[in-house]
Amino acid sequence: MFDINDLITALSKLPGIGKKSASRLTFFLLKNKDISGNLLTILSDVIINIKQCELCGQYTIKNICDLCSNEKRNKNKLCIVEEQNDMNAIEETGSFDGIYHILMGAINPLSGFGPEKLKINELKSRITKESFSEILIATNPTIEGEATFLYLKNIINSLSPSIKISKLATGIPMGGSLEYSDKLTLTKAILTKQYL
């Protein structure tokens, strides 16, 4: 039998939730049984019924998600992202009309997270079976993201050298100031400068 402290401990394991927030959530849920009952039903249903799309890997209730089955998407363009949240962020911009492949992480040798733990075999299979003309590798601008980018670039080049590979540009955000930019961001901005 679990008690209140067990619920607080469980909630505090969620990302962005500390002990105090977990405690507030616990007491809110206990006071509002209709909300907590509804949350329990939804959470249980989602955990049981959600699976990953057989093509891109995003969470869905279907075997093939709505994005992958959408005939209006450009099936010759692939965007590789680390996580579904990254895909969602790109989709919100409305600037990419292709399809996706979610790696489910990034290479991080220090944490024991190597390429074998990512959905790279599935990516290789897609590259050999589907006809991509362009692949955008949209990994995060971190050491892990850069390592993953280089690893993927080598794989794609070895499987299909004719595929055009691109990555997200990095640099100073709109409204930013050169004076307050860190050296790495400023260096990236200079290296990815645009010619007019």
C-alpha positions as CSV (number, residue, x, y, z in Angstrom):
1,M,0.0,0.0,0.0
2,F,1.4,3.4,-1.0
3,D,1.0,6.6,1.0
4,I,1.3,10.4,0.2
5,N,5.1,10.4,0.4
6,D,5.2,7.7,-2.2
7,L,3.2,9.8,-4.6
8,I,5.3,12.9,-3.9
9,T,8.5,10.9,-4.6
10,A,7.0,9.5,-7.8
11,L,5.9,12.9,-9.1
12,S,9.3,14.4,-8.2
13,K,10.9,12.0,-10.7
14,L,9.1,13.8,-13.5
15,P,11.3,16.3,-15.5
16,G,11.0,19.9,-14.1
17,I,9.2,18.8,-11.0
18,G,11.0,19.2,-7.7
19,K,10.0,18.0,-4.3
20,K,8.0,21.2,-3.5
21,S,6.1,21.1,-6.8
22,A,5.5,17.4,-6.4
23,S,4.1,18.1,-2.9
24,R,1.8,20.8,-4.3
25,L,0.6,18.5,-7.1
26,T,-0.1,15.7,-4.7
27,F,-2.3,17.8,-2.4
28,F,-4.1,19.4,-5.4
29,L,-4.9,15.9,-6.7
30,L,-6.1,14.7,-3.3
31,K,-8.4,17.7,-3.0
32,N,-9.7,17.4,-6.5
33,K,-10.7,13.8,-6.9
34,D,-12.6,14.5,-10.2
35,I,-9.5,15.9,-11.8
36,S,-7.2,13.1,-10.4
37,G,-9.7,10.4,-11.5
38,N,-9.9,11.8,-15.0
39,L,-6.1,12.1,-15.1
40,L,-5.7,8.5,-14.0
41,T,-8.1,7.3,-16.7
42,I,-6.3,9.2,-19.5
43,L,-2.9,8.2,-18.3
44,S,-3.8,4.6,-18.1
45,D,-5.4,4.6,-21.5
46,V,-2.5,6.4,-23.1
47,I,0.1,4.1,-21.6
48,I,-1.9,1.0,-22.8
49,N,-2.8,2.3,-26.3
50,I,0.0,4.6,-27.5
51,K,2.7,3.0,-29.7
52,Q,5.4,4.3,-32.0
53,C,4.8,4.9,-35.7
54,E,6.3,2.1,-37.7
55,L,8.0,4.7,-40.0
56,C,9.1,7.8,-38.1
57,G,8.9,6.6,-34.5
58,Q,6.5,9.3,-33.1
59,Y,3.9,8.3,-30.5
60,T,0.5,7.6,-32.0
61,I,-2.5,5.3,-31.7
62,K,-2.1,4.1,-35.3
63,N,0.5,1.9,-36.9
64,I,1.4,4.7,-39.3
65,C,1.0,8.2,-37.9
66,D,-1.0,11.0,-39.6
67,L,2.2,12.8,-40.7
68,C,3.7,9.8,-42.5
69,S,0.4,8.9,-44.1
70,N,-0.3,12.4,-45.3
71,E,-0.1,12.5,-49.1
72,K,0.6,16.2,-49.0
73,R,3.9,15.8,-47.3
74,N,7.0,15.7,-49.5
75,K,8.2,12.1,-49.1
76,N,11.6,13.0,-50.7
77,K,12.6,15.2,-47.8
78,L,13.5,13.7,-44.4
79,C,14.2,15.5,-41.2
80,I,16.0,13.6,-38.4
81,V,15.4,14.8,-34.9
82,E,16.5,13.5,-31.5
83,E,13.0,13.5,-29.8
84,Q,9.4,13.9,-30.6
85,N,9.4,17.3,-28.9
86,D,12.0,18.5,-31.4
87,M,9.7,17.3,-34.3
88,N,6.8,19.2,-32.7
89,A,8.8,22.4,-32.5
90,I,9.7,22.2,-36.2
91,E,6.1,21.4,-37.1
92,E,4.9,24.5,-35.3
93,T,7.0,26.7,-37.6
94,G,5.2,25.4,-40.6
95,S,8.4,25.7,-42.6
96,F,9.2,22.0,-43.2
97,D,6.9,19.9,-45.5
98,G,8.7,16.6,-45.5
99,I,8.6,13.6,-43.2
100,Y,10.5,12.8,-40.0
101,H,12.7,10.2,-38.3
102,I,12.9,10.3,-34.5
103,L,16.1,8.9,-33.1
104,M,14.9,8.7,-29.5
105,G,18.0,10.4,-28.1
106,A,21.5,11.5,-29.0
107,I,24.9,9.8,-28.8
108,N,26.3,10.4,-25.3
109,P,29.3,8.1,-24.6
110,L,29.8,9.5,-21.1
111,S,26.3,8.4,-20.1
112,G,26.7,5.0,-21.9
113,F,24.3,6.0,-24.6
114,G,25.8,4.9,-27.9
115,P,24.5,4.6,-31.4
116,E,23.1,1.1,-30.8
117,K,20.5,2.6,-28.4
118,L,19.2,5.0,-31.1
119,K,16.8,4.2,-33.9
120,I,19.7,4.2,-36.4
121,N,19.1,0.7,-37.9
122,E,15.6,1.8,-38.7
123,L,17.0,4.9,-40.3
124,K,19.4,2.9,-42.4
125,S,16.5,0.7,-43.6
126,R,14.5,3.8,-44.6
127,I,17.4,5.3,-46.5
128,T,17.9,2.1,-48.6
129,K,14.2,1.5,-49.2
130,E,12.8,5.1,-49.7
131,S,14.1,7.6,-52.2
132,F,15.2,10.7,-50.3
133,S,16.7,13.6,-52.2
134,E,17.4,15.6,-49.1
135,I,17.9,14.9,-45.4
136,L,17.9,17.6,-42.8
137,I,19.7,16.5,-39.6
138,A,18.1,18.6,-36.9
139,T,20.0,17.6,-33.8
140,N,20.4,20.0,-30.9
141,P,23.4,22.4,-30.8
142,T,25.1,20.4,-28.0
143,I,28.2,18.3,-27.9
144,E,25.9,15.2,-28.1
145,G,23.9,16.7,-30.9
146,E,27.1,17.5,-32.9
147,A,28.5,14.0,-32.3
148,T,25.2,12.5,-33.5
149,F,25.2,14.8,-36.6
150,L,28.7,13.7,-37.6
151,Y,27.8,10.0,-37.0
152,L,24.6,10.2,-39.1
153,K,26.3,12.2,-41.9
154,N,28.9,9.4,-42.3
155,I,26.2,6.8,-42.4
156,I,24.1,8.6,-44.9
157,N,27.1,9.3,-47.2
158,S,28.1,5.7,-47.1
159,L,24.5,4.4,-47.9
160,S,23.6,7.0,-50.5
161,P,26.2,9.6,-51.5
162,S,23.7,11.4,-53.8
163,I,21.5,12.5,-50.9
164,K,21.8,16.2,-50.1
165,I,22.6,16.6,-46.4
166,S,21.9,19.7,-44.4
167,K,21.7,20.8,-40.8
168,L,20.1,23.6,-38.9
169,A,21.9,26.9,-38.9
170,T,23.0,28.2,-35.6
171,G,23.9,31.7,-34.4
172,I,22.5,34.8,-32.9
173,P,18.7,34.8,-32.3
174,M,16.5,37.6,-33.7
175,G,16.5,40.5,-31.2
176,G,19.7,39.3,-29.7
177,S,22.8,41.5,-29.2
178,L,26.3,40.7,-30.3
179,E,27.6,42.3,-27.0
180,Y,25.8,39.7,-24.9
181,S,26.4,36.6,-27.1
182,D,28.7,33.9,-25.8
183,K,31.8,33.1,-27.8
184,L,30.5,29.7,-29.1
185,T,27.3,31.2,-30.4
186,L,29.1,34.1,-32.0
187,T,31.6,31.7,-33.6
188,K,28.8,29.6,-35.0
189,A,27.1,32.7,-36.4
190,I,30.3,33.8,-38.2
191,L,30.9,30.3,-39.6
192,T,27.3,30.0,-40.9
193,K,27.1,33.6,-42.3
194,Q,24.9,34.2,-45.3
195,Y,26.3,35.6,-48.6
196,L,24.0,38.2,-50.3
